[in-house]
């Protein structure tokens, strides 16, 4: 049976099949073919595993092979060709984009993550391992032979006059001025016959100065460019939204100077930082081939990251990292992976944490760069799938405190404030220790952060901290509940003074959603009126998500809207109508939230769906109660006691409620209910969770009393 190492090597070789290898096999180069005999077999393996047909014939495979070879000649490698197919930039009726996406996921991770990624791509795993097993002992030899070919001697000499086109291009670059940019071509469809013409997009403005004169292509790192690129790098954080770009006064001045610069590279940097994406795209296209490739990929990644197109930014950051395996490139790629949507979330997070660990190791201990790398690594640790959650968060706290101390030593108080903000975020999520103390520590961290991140100097960063503080006040388990929630609304409302619907619709909608969630919980005033306010806030957010095609955010708000409909007080038929509205909202959310791409959110929605089903009449043979139990049990696939003890306990208590309500086999069901309540109380102790402890204890006494009556 093929080992994990062999499979990882097989994937690496597939990824690196190059245009040079294809051209050599076609007889178009003088390079030796020795070592390339594995390439046709590997291409056949890929063709068989990306075809849209279940049982392709030989003609179909040959046609797909021809398409792949043409793409490799265009894009340079098989990996980049597969990315083009997976993203939809290239399409073919015989090729499945979903199957190509599976290959892209496997080709995009580090060798150590290949096996885990294949486990989530079952069809591809079967194809790859079966092919590897048929190779037997020759597999390593054939793969190594290709690797040796890649590293082998180049034919000819290194004299520049052998390549007159390159020499001509080099001299041309010095005097080149940009010509007007044509409208971007639509994604090409590769088909055997000529495809119908697709409508073209309007052309982006050509990269010329306001007076109509041509721009230069110096590509030099001026002080202004350095400042703005530092801004583009420093705003990225695990868990932080892409739009939270908060330049200092000096950086804003640098952006304005670059906007009127004669250097096209500087103008491109300024356009990205100004979120002028159409103009940025025009400059970036014009710079292709005239600016160092890694820098251009980084800037394209930044442009896509700011637009929250994280999966596309991963591609460009990965290309930049291939050019320069340095801390900055590793960090960019890692942070984009933490936000990525496609593929396995677990694999992306694992690779991101590994990359940030590598970036930290590249800095001299005690240097400012090491402090920043420590901040990044510590902030990402809670996302690690390979550490127990409590352990990861505790180590994150230690490292964030260490980073804050280093920033203070270096006199960088803005970075210190950032470290305190991230530390507050970790304390909010800490699953162990006293819940009240953890949340109070989080609030204290936010208050310290706001001393150096002011609304005037750093409005977006200030709004981020206000938003986080609102969540902390909302979660505070002790004290006056009404006052805590009033503080939460005040924090969210403060953030809305920066994030308006006009200048930041996505962030505005998230704050609408947050305020709606607080009104659902608000204990004072008219209960029905409070929840109706919540529904209005959440529906306002839904309008934005629909307009901007934000499926993930749309699902979040659908789930929250379901909570509001389920809690809206009313009677009889109206009550059942509202509960069914809640169920519809949860089911809508689950169309987007899957077990694979959003496991925790999926589990939360399953739990809430179960609770809504439990509010309906039991139905014939308790069908609604059975459906509720099934939803709770699904939630427990993710909400384990080890990883999410509080959430696990809530679902245990909910299962107790469900078994208490089952209309048949009462003795057995009551015994099950007591067992589930006992399990929940292992976490909901009277010291840490007094309110939950009282409610669950009362339910357990009720179940025990009913059970005693039956037994007597």
Residue pairs with C-beta under 8 A, 6 or more apart in sequence:
1 129
1 133
2 10
2 129
2 132
2 133
2 135
2 139
4 114
4 115
6 132
6 139
6 140
6 143
7 114
7 115
7 118
7 128
7 129
7 132
8 111
8 112
8 114
8 115
9 111
9 140
9 143
10 42
10 128
10 131
10 132
10 139
10 143
11 106
11 107
11 111
11 114
11 128
12 111
13 38
13 42
13 143
13 146
13 147
14 42
14 45
14 46
14 78
14 79
14 103
14 107
15 77
15 78
15 79
15 107
16 77
16 78
16 79
16 150
17 39
17 42
17 43
17 72
17 77
17 78
18 72
18 76
18 77
18 78
18 150
19 72
19 73
19 74
19 75
19 76
19 77
20 29
20 31
21 36
21 39
21 146
21 149
22 39
22 69
22 72
22 73
23 29
23 73
24 31
24 32
24 33
24 36
25 33
25 36
25 39
25 40
29 155
30 155
30 156
31 152
31 154
31 155
32 149
32 152
34 145
34 149
35 145
35 146
35 148
35 149
35 152
36 146
36 149
37 142
37 145
38 142
38 143
38 145
38 146
39 146
41 131
43 65
43 68
43 69
43 78
44 61
44 65
45 127
45 128
45 131
46 68
46 78
46 82
46 103
47 56
47 61
47 64
47 65
47 68
48 56
48 61
48 127
49 99
49 102
49 103
49 123
49 124
49 127
49 128
50 64
50 82
50 85
50 95
50 96
50 99
50 100
50 103
51 60
51 61
51 64
51 94
51 95
51 96
51 99
52 93
52 94
52 95
52 96
52 99
53 60
53 94
56 64
56 94
60 94
63 94
63 192
64 92
64 94
64 95
67 92
67 94
67 95
67 190
68 78
68 81
70 190
71 81
71 84
71 85
71 90
71 190
72 78
72 81
74 81
75 81
75 84
79 104
79 107
79 108
81 90
82 100
82 103
82 104
82 107
83 104
83 108
83 315
84 90
85 91
85 92
85 95
85 97
85 100
86 97
86 100
86 101
86 103
86 104
87 312
87 315
88 97
88 187
89 187
89 188
90 187
90 188
90 189
90 190
91 97
91 187
91 188
91 189
91 190
92 189
92 190
92 191
93 191
99 123
99 124
101 342
101 343
102 121
102 123
102 124
103 124
104 343
105 117
105 120
105 121
105 342
105 343
105 344
105 347
106 114
106 117
106 118
106 121
106 124
108 314
108 318
108 343
109 117
109 347
109 351
110 351
110 354
112 354
113 347
113 350
113 351
113 354
116 344
116 346
116 347
116 350
117 343
117 344
117 347
118 124
118 125
118 128
118 129
119 125
120 344
120 346
120 347
120 596
132 139
135 142
156 162
160 166
160 167
161 167
169 289
173 217
173 289
173 290
176 217
176 290
177 214
177 215
178 206
178 207
178 208
178 214
178 215
178 264
178 286
179 206
180 203
180 206
181 203
181 204
181 206
181 207
181 282
181 285
181 286
182 203
183 200
183 201
183 202
183 203
184 200
184 201
184 203
184 204
184 285
185 200
186 198
186 199
186 200
186 201
188 195
189 195
204 278
204 279
204 281
204 282
204 285
205 278
205 279
205 282
206 282
207 215
207 264
207 267
207 279
207 282
207 283
207 286
208 214
208 215
209 215
209 260
209 262
210 260
213 262
215 262
215 263
215 264
215 267
216 262
216 263
216 264
217 263
217 264
217 265
217 286
217 287
217 290
217 291
218 263
218 265
219 263
219 265
219 287
219 290
219 291
219 292
219 295
220 263
220 265
221 229
222 263
222 266
223 254
224 254
224 257
224 258
224 261
224 266
225 258
225 265
225 266
225 269
227 250
227 251
227 254
228 247
228 251
228 254
228 255
228 258
228 269
228 270
228 273
229 269
230 251
231 245
231 247
231 248
231 251
231 273
232 245
232 269
232 272
232 273
232 302
232 306
233 328
233 331
233 332
234 372
235 244
235 245
235 246
236 242
236 305
236 331
236 332
236 335
237 335
237 376
237 379
237 418
237 422
238 335
238 338
238 376
238 379
238 380
238 382
238 383
239 338
239 379
239 425
240 464
241 308
241 464
241 506
241 507
241 510
242 305
242 306
242 307
242 308
242 310
242 339
243 306
243 308
243 460
243 504
243 506
243 507
244 460
244 461
244 463
244 464
244 507
245 273
245 275
245 306
245 460
246 458
246 459
246 460
246 461
246 462
247 255
247 273
248 414
248 457
248 458
249 457
251 273
255 270
255 273
255 274
256 270
258 266
258 267
258 269
258 270
259 267
259 270
259 271
259 274
261 267
261 270
264 283
264 286
264 287
265 283
265 287
265 291
267 283
268 280
268 283
268 284
268 287
268 299
269 299
271 277
271 279
271 280
271 283
272 280
272 299
272 302
272 303
272 306
275 306
275 307
277 303
277 306
277 307
280 303
281 303
284 296
284 299
284 300
284 303
287 296
288 296
292 323
293 319
293 323
294 319
294 320
294 323
294 324
294 329
295 320
297 316
297 317
297 319
297 320
297 323
298 316
298 317
298 320
298 328
298 329
298 332
300 313
300 316
301 313
301 314
301 316
301 317
301 320
301 332
301 336
302 313
302 332
304 310
304 312
304 313
304 316
305 313
305 332
305 335
305 336
305 339
308 339
308 506
310 336
310 339
310 340
310 341
311 340
311 341
311 342
313 336
314 333
314 336
314 337
314 340
317 329
317 332
317 333
317 336
318 333
320 329
320 332
320 333
321 329
321 330
321 332
321 333
323 329
326 362
327 359
327 360
327 362
327 363
327 369
327 373
330 355
330 356
330 358
330 359
330 362
331 355
331 356
331 359
331 373
331 376
333 352
333 355
334 351
334 352
334 353
334 355
334 356
334 359
334 376
334 380
335 352
335 376
335 380
337 348
337 349
337 351
337 352
337 355
338 348
338 349
338 352
338 380
338 383
340 348
341 552
341 597
342 597
344 596
345 596
345 597
345 598
345 599
346 385
349 380
349 383
349 384
349 385
350 384
350 385
350 386
352 380
352 383
353 377
353 380
353 381
353 383
353 384
353 386
356 373
356 376
356 377
356 380
357 377
359 373
359 376
359 377
360 370
360 373
360 374
360 376
360 377
362 373
363 369
363 370
363 373
364 370
366 406
368 406
368 410
368 412
370 406
371 403
371 406
371 407
371 410
371 412
371 415
372 403
372 415
374 399
374 400
374 402
374 403
374 406
375 400
375 403
375 415
375 418
375 419
375 422
377 399
378 395
378 396
378 399
378 400
378 402
378 403
378 422
379 396
379 400
379 422
379 425
379 426
381 387
381 392
381 393
381 395
381 396
381 399
382 389
382 392
382 393
382 396
382 426
382 429
384 392
387 395
388 642
388 643
389 431
389 642
389 643
389 644
390 430
390 431
390 432
393 426
393 429
393 430
393 431
394 430
394 432
396 426
397 423
397 426
397 427
397 430
400 419
400 422
400 423
400 426
401 419
401 423
403 419
404 416
404 419
404 420
404 423
407 413
407 415
407 416
407 419
408 416
413 452
414 452
414 453
414 458
416 452
417 448
417 449
417 450
417 451
417 452
417 453
417 461
418 449
418 453
418 461
420 445
420 446
420 448
420 449
421 445
421 446
421 449
421 453
421 461
421 464
421 465
421 468
423 445
424 441
424 442
424 443
424 444
424 445
424 446
424 449
424 465
424 468
424 469
424 472
425 442
425 468
427 438
427 439
427 441
427 442
427 445
428 438
428 439
428 442
428 468
428 471
428 472
428 475
430 438
431 644
431 645
431 646
434 687
434 688
435 477
435 688
435 689
436 476
436 477
436 478
439 472
439 475
439 476
439 477
440 476
442 468
442 472
443 469
443 472
443 473
443 476
446 465
446 468
446 469
446 472
447 469
449 465
450 462
450 465
450 466
450 469
453 461
453 462
453 465
454 462
455 462
455 463
455 497
455 498
459 498
460 498
462 498
463 494
463 495
463 498
463 499
463 507
464 495
466 491
466 492
466 494
466 495
467 491
467 492
467 495
467 510
467 511
467 514
469 491
470 487
470 488
470 489
470 490
470 491
470 492
470 495
470 514
470 518
471 488
471 514
473 484
473 485
473 487
473 488
473 491
474 484
474 485
474 488
474 517
474 518
474 521
476 484
477 689
477 691
481 521
481 523
482 522
482 523
482 524
485 518
485 521
485 522
485 523
488 518
489 515
489 518
489 519
492 511
492 514
492 515
492 518
493 515
495 507
495 511
496 508
496 511
498 504
499 507
499 508
499 511
500 508
501 508
501 509
501 544
505 544
505 547
505 548
506 544
506 548
506 550
506 553
508 544
509 540
509 541
509 544
509 545
509 550
509 553
509 557
510 541
510 553
512 537
512 538
512 540
512 541
512 544
513 537
513 538
513 541
513 553
513 556
513 557
513 560
515 537
516 533
516 534
516 535
516 536
516 537
516 538
516 541
516 560
516 564
517 534
517 560
517 563
518 534
519 530
519 531
519 533
519 534
519 537
520 530
520 531
520 534
520 560
520 563
520 564
520 567
522 530
527 569
528 568
528 569
528 570
531 564
531 567
531 568
531 569
532 568
534 564
535 561
535 564
535 565
535 568
538 557
538 560
538 561
538 564
539 561
541 553
541 557
542 554
542 557
542 558
542 561
544 550
545 551
545 553
545 554
545 557
546 554
551 592
552 592
552 598
554 592
555 588
555 589
555 590
555 591
555 592
555 593
555 598
555 601
555 605
556 589
556 601
558 585
558 586
558 588
558 589
559 585
559 586
559 589
559 593
559 601
559 604
559 605
559 608
561 585
562 581
562 582
562 583
562 584
562 585
562 586
562 589
562 605
562 608
562 609
562 612
563 582
563 608
564 582
565 578
565 579
565 581
565 582
565 585
566 578
566 579
566 582
566 608
566 611
566 612
566 615
568 578
570 578
576 616
576 617
579 612
579 615
579 616
580 616
582 612
583 609
583 612
583 613
586 605
586 608
586 609
586 612
587 609
589 605
590 602
590 605
590 606
590 609
592 598
593 601
593 602
593 605
594 602
595 602
595 637
595 638
599 638
600 638
600 644
602 638
603 634
603 635
603 636
603 637
603 638
603 639
603 647
604 635
604 647
606 631
606 632
606 634
606 635
607 631
607 632
607 635
607 639
607 647
607 650
607 651
607 654
609 628
609 631
610 627
610 628
610 629
610 630
610 631
610 632
610 635
610 651
610 654
610 658
611 628
611 654
613 624
613 625
613 627
613 628
613 631
614 624
614 625
614 628
614 654
614 657
614 658
614 661
616 624
617 624
618 624
618 625
618 661
618 662
618 663
619 625
621 663
621 664
622 661
622 662
622 663
622 664
625 658
625 661
625 662
625 663
626 662
628 654
628 658
629 655
629 658
629 659
632 651
632 654
632 655
632 658
633 655
635 647
635 651
636 648
636 651
638 644
639 647
639 648
639 650
639 651
640 648
641 648
641 649
641 683
645 683
646 683
648 683
649 679
649 680
649 681
649 682
649 683
649 684
649 692
650 680
652 676
652 677
652 679
652 680
653 676
653 677
653 680
653 684
653 692
653 696
653 699
655 672
655 673
655 676
656 672
656 673
656 674
656 675
656 676
656 677
656 680
656 696
656 699
656 700
656 703
657 673
657 699
658 673
659 669
659 670
659 672
659 673
659 676
660 669
660 670
660 673
660 699
660 702
660 703
660 706
662 669
666 706
666 710
667 707
667 710
667 711
670 703
670 706
670 707
670 710
671 707
673 699
673 703
674 700
674 703
674 704
674 707
677 696
677 697
677 699
677 700
677 703
678 700
680 696
681 693
681 696
681 697
681 700
683 689
684 692
684 693
684 696
685 693
686 693
686 694
